[in-house]
Amino acid sequence: MRTEGNRPEHGAEHAPLQTTAPVPEQTVPRGAVGLSGAMLTPWQAGIGVIAPYDFALDRELWRWAPDDVSLHLTRLPYVHVPVTVDQAAALSRGKGVTRAVRALLAPEPLAVGYACASGSFVHGAAGERELHRTMLAAGAPAAVTTSGALIRALRTLEADRIAVVTPYVDSVTERLLGYLAEHGVGVTSSVGLGLLSHIWRVTYAQVARAVHEVDRPDAQAVYISCTNVLTYDIIAPLERELGKPVIAANQVTMWDLLRAADRRAVAHGQRLLDVAAPSAA
């Protein structure tokens, strides 16, 4: 016999007896990946990068890499010299490069890049070719150097007269100009910041100022040398301001290295990448 206090609501007499707690409508936190999704391992290709001992811009290189590519970085041996011709020569020694390539082979990269501008142009065109041969002889499945990539980038852009910005002292900048001349590239003007160390601290504003200072109407493009100079975010804006391609050491290295691995570099509005895209062919 029911009393007033425990009288069921209308129709409750016929409601089925609930024997378990209600199941929440959403049992997986919003945005979380369920086990079935987690079981689908994303494919990762790898590319190897050899950097100077003082290279400080690992994250910048990653910004050009697509999501399915991992970078395997190693560094060349430390040498106690400032950023001079002597340092560039030390960074290009065959023994150190060979060891660096071999240190990268275990994860089976599709290609290996030597990410140092001065180390790859300091001994001219012949030195760059020898560096490339050394990397292949050490086991790299495909090899790219920053200065070799620069020449391929200029050919892609059909530019043979350029303005040049470097962070270097004059003696190093002159080696770069000589290397370009060997490849038939004329230099309309150049400016060097004269730095002997801590190049990675150069700001975007300093680079942009130097680019505007060095540009000339007859320059078909502007090149910013040194892989220790930040450039990713300012390439496209500078190109819009100047109305011509602006290319940089890290950009050409990653562009060419990813091409060697049958991949494409990632960036928005950078002419080198747009011109080289399949749709632009």
Beta strands, then each sheet from edge to edge (+ up, - down):
strand 1: 45-51
strand 2: 69-75
strand 3: 112-114
strand 4: 143-145
strand 5: 161-166
strand 6: 186-192
strand 7: 221-224
strand 8: 246-248
sheet 1: 2+ 1+ 3+ 4+
sheet 2: 6+ 5+ 7+ 8+
end
